[in-house]
Amino acid sequence: MGAFALRRVLYRAGRIPRPRTRLPVTPIGPRDGWCDAPDHPAYNRQIQFPFPASAERLNRADPLYDIVVVLGHNDAPAVRGAGSAIFIHAARPNFAPTAGCIALRRADLQEILRLCGPGSKVVIA
């Protein structure tokens, strides 16, 4: 499928400590989201709510986005309809499927991030 750069890490500062990694790390704010509207100029980019187009909230009630790794997928540049909001994040307790993301146990995700830094990639075969 491809090799995708690990661009940066977003996390819920009110829920978990700052992840230990050499990747850039930013807390998720209450208004943060990710545009998934292919016809909007901000497609596949982080946005702030309120937002005039379709977008996913990063500040979720559940713990899935307590740690989010932004992947270098369809972002240089973003192509309409080629996918957006493709992340690595925490898995549901039963490892139910995601909407195209990679989901890991939180402890495994934290351990992997400790080893990552600029230039790190995930390979999906």
C-alpha positions in Angstrom: 0.0 0.0 0.0 2.8 2.4 0.8 5.2 4.1 3.2 3.8 7.1 5.0 5.7 9.7 7.0 4.8 10.3 10.6 4.2 14.0 10.4 3.3 15.0 14.0 1.5 13.9 17.1 -1.7 15.5 18.6 -2.8 14.6 22.1 -5.4 15.4 24.7 -3.4 17.2 27.4 -6.2 17.1 29.9 -6.4 13.3 29.7 -2.8 12.0 29.2 0.7 13.3 29.7 2.6 14.6 26.7 3.7 11.6 24.6 7.5 10.9 24.7 8.7 11.2 21.1 11.1 13.1 18.9 8.2 14.0 16.5 6.5 17.4 16.8 3.8 17.2 19.5 0.8 19.6 19.9 -2.1 19.4 22.3 -5.6 19.1 20.9 -7.8 22.1 21.7 -11.5 22.1 22.2 -12.2 23.6 18.8 -9.8 21.4 16.8 -11.0 19.3 13.9 -9.9 17.9 10.5 -11.6 18.8 7.3 -13.0 15.9 5.3 -14.9 17.9 2.7 -13.2 17.2 -0.7 -14.5 20.4 -2.3 -13.2 22.7 0.5 -9.7 24.3 0.2 -8.8 23.0 3.7 -9.5 19.4 2.7 -7.3 17.0 4.7 -6.0 19.7 7.0 -6.5 20.6 10.6 -9.2 23.2 11.2 -11.0 25.1 14.0 -14.7 24.9 14.7 -17.0 26.4 13.9 -16.2 25.4 10.4 -18.4 25.9 7.3 -17.8 22.4 5.7 -17.7 18.8 6.8 -15.0 18.1 9.4 -14.2 15.5 12.1 -13.8 16.6 15.7 -10.4 15.8 17.2 -11.7 16.6 20.7 -13.7 13.4 21.0 -15.7 12.2 24.1 -14.2 8.7 23.8 -10.4 8.0 24.2 -9.7 7.0 20.6 -8.0 10.4 19.8 -6.2 10.9 23.1 -3.1 10.3 20.9 -3.3 10.9 17.2 -0.4 10.5 14.8 -0.9 12.5 11.6 0.3 10.4 8.6 1.7 11.8 5.4 -1.2 10.6 3.4 -2.7 12.7 0.6 -1.2 15.9 2.0 1.5 17.0 -0.4 -0.7 18.3 -2.0 -4.1 17.0 -0.9 -6.1 15.5 -3.9 -9.9 15.8 -3.8 -11.5 12.5 -2.8 -8.2 10.7 -2.2 -8.7 10.3 1.5 -8.5 12.5 4.6 -7.9 12.2 8.3 -5.8 9.0 8.0 -4.2 8.7 11.4 -2.7 6.2 13.8 -4.7 6.4 17.0 -5.9 4.2 19.9 -8.0 1.1 19.2 -11.4 0.4 20.5 -11.4 -2.2 23.3 -12.6 -4.9 20.8 -10.3 -3.7 18.0 -13.4 -2.8 15.8 -12.5 -1.5 12.4 -11.7 2.1 11.8 -12.7 4.3 8.9 -9.3 3.9 7.2 -6.9 4.6 10.1 -4.4 2.4 11.9 -5.5 1.6 15.5 -3.2 0.2 18.2 -3.4 -0.4 21.9 -2.5 2.9 23.6 0.5 1.3 25.4 1.8 0.0 22.1 1.3 3.4 20.4 3.1 5.1 23.2 6.0 2.7 23.0 6.3 3.1 19.2 6.3 6.9 19.5 9.2 6.7 22.0 11.3 5.2 19.1 10.1 7.7 16.4 11.5 11.0 15.2 11.9 13.1 12.1 12.0 10.8 9.1 10.1 7.9 10.7 7.6 6.2 8.5 5.0 3.5 8.8 4.9 0.8 6.0 1.6 -0.7 5.1 1.9 -3.9 3.0 
